[in-house]
Amino acid sequence: MLRWGGGGTTRCVRRATDMRRRRGRGRSGRVLVVGAVLVLGWVGLGYRLFQVQALDAETYAAQGLDQRLRREELPADRGTIYDRDGVELAMTIDAVTITANPTQIEDPAVTAAALAGVLGIDAVALRQRLSGDGQFVYVARGVAKELGERAIAVVEQRNLTGITFGTEPQRVYPAGSLAAQLIGFVRSDETQQGLEGLEFAFDAALTGTPGSQVVERDQFGIPIPQGELIVEPAVSGDDIVLTIDRSIQFAAEEALAAALDRTGAVGGTVIVLDVDSGEVLAMATAPGFDPNDRRGVPAELFRNRSITDLYEPGSTLKVVTIAAALDQGVVSPATTFEVPPRFLVHDKTYTDVERTRSEEMSVAEIVAKSSNIGTIMVQDLLGNPTLHEYLLRFGLGSATGTGLPGEAAGTLHPLATWCDTTCGPSTAIGYRVDVTPLQMAAVFATVANDGVWVEPHVVKETIDAEGNRSTSDRVERPVMSTHTAETMRRLLQGVVEIGTGYRAAVDGYTVGGKTGTTEKLIPGVGYSATDRIASFIGIAPIDRPEIVVAVVLDSPHGEITGENGATAKLEFGGVSAAPVFAEVVEAALHQLGVPPDGG
Amino acid sequence: MTASTQPTALRPLLRQTGAGRSVAPAHGRLRPWVAFVAIVVLAFFGLTYGRISLDRSGFMLETLDEQIAAEQAHHFELRVEVAELRNPERISQAATDLGMVFPGRRVDLSVTPMGAEELDPEYRWAQLRALLGAQP
C-alpha cells in the first residue's frame, strides 16, 4: 500500500500498475513462448520416441543386432586315417601359427634373433622377412604347442611388437615315413586339401561339411551370455581304416631299403596281399619320404610305384601262360618237351639263360627253370586267343580297383592287333604286356586263392561322424579251377626248392613263387642295355596260403659271391628280389601268427 | 514437488476422518502402496538377480566350453604322442639300442593237434618228385 499523497501520487500508482500489468503481460507471453517451445520440444521428442520405439522399432533393433551378430564358419574336422589295428597314421591337430606385421616391428634384428632362438629357425632369413614392406608375413607355421607357449613368453617378456599368435589345423603323420606314398599328404594351409595318395583319393570323405554359427558378441568380440546363438554344427569328415598292418609295412620297408643299399637299385616296391580277402597288408615304396616335412623332397618320391609304375613282368607272367594251359587241359605238369637252346620265331630268336644245348623238360621243369623257349612251346599249343582270354581273366589291362590316385591300367593289346608271329610267344614270357606290381600280386593271389581273383583293396572300412561303419563290397571272379590252382602252387614250390628262386626259401615255412627279370623299357628310347627290372612274387605258406608277397626292384646292379665262391648277377630277380621276399615273408608270417609248417 | 503436495492432498482426508483416528487410517491407506512399491522393488531386484545369475551361468558355460576345447586338443595331442610311440621305426631303434637282435638260429616246436593228420615231410617231398617227373 503506497501513501505518497496528491494527484501525483495517484498517477505514480497508476503508472506503476500499468507497468506491472505490462510487465505481467510480457512475462506471461514469454512463459507462453517457453511453454510452447517446451511443449513442442516434448512433442517432438515424444514423436521421435514413438517413431524410434514403435514405428521403426524393428528396423533399429535389427540394425543393433546386426552390429552385435557375427556369422562365423565352423570348420569341419578332417577325418583320421588308421591302420588295421586302429593306430593313427594321419590326423589333424591344432598347431600354433606365428605371424608378423613388419610395419609394426621396432627392431627386426632383435625380434628375429629372439624368435629364431626359441623356434629353432634361421635368424637371418627371418630377419629378412621381418624387414620387408608388407603388413603380413609368416614367422612359423605348425609350431608345437609347448614351443608356441615359449615363443609367447619371449614376446611378452621382451615386449616385442607386431607379432601375432594364432592356431590353424595341422595334419600330422605320427608314423613318419611309414607308408608315406600310400597315405599321401595334404596342403599345409587351413584348407587341408588332399594332394597325394589316400589323402587325395578320399579327400571329399575326409574333409566333411563345414558348419556355421551366428553369435552375439560385444565390442571386444566376447560372446554375450544369453545372447543370440544359432549353431549349424559342422559334420566331421569320415575316418578311414586301412588294411595296412603297421608292423608288416615296416618290415617290408626295412627289407626294401636294405635291398636298395645292397643292389644299388634306384627304386623298388614290395606288396603284401592277404590271399583270402584281397586286403593289402603292406604297400612299400622306396626311396621314401617323411610327409611331416616335405621341404626339398623331389616330387618323384611321392609316386606310389606299386600302382603307378608299369613294367614288363617277364617270367612272372609265365604263371598265367602255364596256368591257362593246365586249366585248358593242353598240358599236364608231367608233359615233356624237347626244348632247344635257341628258338627262332619269324625274325626273332628266343633263348634261355645259361643253356646251350637241347634238353627234355617237363612243364614242371619249364616253370622251375624259367625256360622261355619251353613256355613259348606251351603257348604254341595253347594259342593266342586262349592266352589273351586268361590274361583278361587275371585282370591284366585294367586297374585293380583300389581307387588309389594314378593307378595305371597297364597295357594288354587287343587280340585283333596281335600278330601271328612273335606277339603270342613274347606275351607268353612276359613281354608286350605292361603291368603294375599290384596287378601281378593279384595274379599270384588268384593262384593262392584256389583260382578265384579277389579285388585288392587298401581301405578296410570308413566310419562317418556318427560312428556308422561301412565297408565296400567284395569283388571276386573265378579264373581257373581249384585243381589247376593247386597244381600251379606245387609248380611254384618247385621254383623255390629246385629252381631259380631258391634264395626265396624261408626257414620254417614252405613257400613258392616265380622269379622275373626283364630289360627295362625306357619310353621313347627302347630297351635299356644295362638296366633290368628284377622281381620275385610268391605265396606263403604254399600248403595253406595266407599271403602273397611281390618284390620289384628297378635297375639293380652288381654281383654277389655265394658260399661256394660262385658269383651271381644282382640284375636277376632270383638273386636280388628273392631274398627280399624271404625277409618279408618271415616277418609277415610271424606277425600274422602263422605257425611254421616245417618247410 | 512431490514432498510438498503430498501433505496438502492428505489434509482433507485427515479432516474427514477426525483427530483421534488421523494417523492409523492413513497408514492403512498407505499400506497397499507400500506393499506395491515393495513388490515392484523386490521384483526388480529379483529380475536383476536372475539376469545376473543367467549371465554368470552363461560365462561359466563359456568357460566350460573353452575347457572342453582345450581338453579335446590335449586329447588329440596325446593320441599323436601315443601313435608316435607305437611307430615301429621307433620301437625297432629302441630295441637295437637295448642290444636286442634277431635270433641267429631258430628252433620251431610244432605239436600236431589231436585228431589231425600229421604231414610227413618225406610224403610231401615224394609228392613233389612225382609232380616233377624225372627230376631228382
Interface residues (C-beta under 8 A of the other chain):
Chain A: V87 E88 L89 M91 T92 I93 D94 K145 V172 P174 A175 G176 S177 L178 P223 I224 P225 Q226 R246 S247 Q249 F250 E254 P333 A334 T336 S362 A364 E365 A368 T487 R490 L491 Q493 G494 E497 I498 D507 G508 T510 D543 P595 P596 D597 G598
Chain B: L54 D55 R56 S57 G58 F59 L61 E62 A73 F76 E77 R79 V80 A83 E84 R86 N87 P88 E89 S92 R106 D108 S110 L119 P121 R124 Q127 L128 L131 L132 G133 A134 Q135 P136
